Amino acid sequence: MSALAGLRVLDCTHVIAGAWCSLILADLGADVVKIEPPAGETTRGHPGATFRAFDFVNRNKRAIALDLTTEAGAAVVRRLAETADVFVENYRPGSLDRMGLGYAALKAINPQIVYASVSGFGLDGPYRDRGGFDLIAQAMSGIMSFTGEEGSDKPVAAGVPISDLNAGMFAAIGVLAALRHRDATGEGQHVETSLLESALAYTVWETGMFLTTGEVAKRQGTRHRLAAPYEALKTADGHMVVGVNNQRLWLRFCAALGAPELAEEDAFARPNRRVRNRDALQARIEAILVADTTANWMAKLEAQGVPAGPLNTIAQAWDDPQVQARGLLAEVAGRRFVRTPIKLYATPVALNRGPAEVGEHTREVLAEAGFSGEEIEALIAGGAAAVERREASA
């Protein structure tokens, strides 16, 4: 049995952030029903696309197609909400209110519902009505100002949509907390987060440093602000990263390099001196590392108990024996997907279905909600609902 078995979630989301929230809930066992427009979500791409971004944040869900711009389509959602536990949305603030699908409207129908909203900037404040994307949140949160190579003035974004994914994760955590409150009191509530706040929340050290000292974080490449060597370093066949954040590890690191004399040099003898002289330190270390391969250095560092790792491509990362041993990839419907990385030993995370096609479960879900066959066919004939249209799978 899954941890959230029996929980019904209505997923009225698009693109990444909201869909990531409901995906986490689906992996934990909730029955997530994805609500899409009849034309399908834009992240599905064109028919026959080799890669569909939609698939990888929407597997493990059932899919129905409704035109929410019609009163009949919106009325279907309200009827489904009568028995739903959770409603997740990431429309611009106010959009669903105008359709009669805002929190107040659904709460009136079902006071126990937990309603999660993910937006670019939040439900209030001067930027409430602005559209928001991950890149914008990364820029406005300051993340892009200290991401990239030291001394460069070229803006660099994190390589993954960290604002989107963080917002989805925080929303999922909020939903679980609200469900715990509902179990205790019988009352649902509105859960809300934004891309901008979720990005800022992850600047915990940079913000802490600014609030404490007034110092504004700058770009440092792979280097750590408080320790050295703690960065990517060249080897004979690529790069590796090392994390030497205390004196004990520094001595072991020098022993692994076969250069114990390095530890005795005045410029590098103490942690603060290594940070202050990090350019010279990097040059000295790399002059040694380029004489051997990453794999051989990894073996020597591991023998000394020094934290280190190879700089992998995504292909190499998934080929890593540790990653494979942890079983993070799961296969369903003949395709492989990444599991939510939570280990629940009594109620394991489960991946039970692949990504559904547009409207694949429209008839099934509406029948479960008590719609008669005649009602369902009338909704389809009138354009308020749609059923599956086949698309070439990736």
Secondary structure, DSSP 8 states (H G I E B T S, - for coil): --TTTT-EEEEE--SSHHHHHHHHHHHTT-EEEEEE-TT--GGG-STT-S--TTHHHHTT-EEEEE-TTSHHHHHHHHHHHTT-SEEEE-S-TTHHHHTT-SHHHHHHH-TT-EEEEEESS-SSSTTTTS---HHHHHHHTTGGGGSSSTT--S----SS-HHHHHHHHHHHHHHHHHHHHHHHHS---EEEEEHHHHHHHT-HHHHHHHHHH-------TT--SS-SSEEEEEETTEEEEEE--SHHHHHHHHHHTT-HHHHHSGGGSSHHHHHHTHHHHHHHHHHHHTTS-HHHHHHHHHHTT--EEE---HHHHHH-HHHHHHT-EEEETTEEEE--S---SSS----------TTTTHHHHHHHTT--HHHHHHHHHTTSEE--------
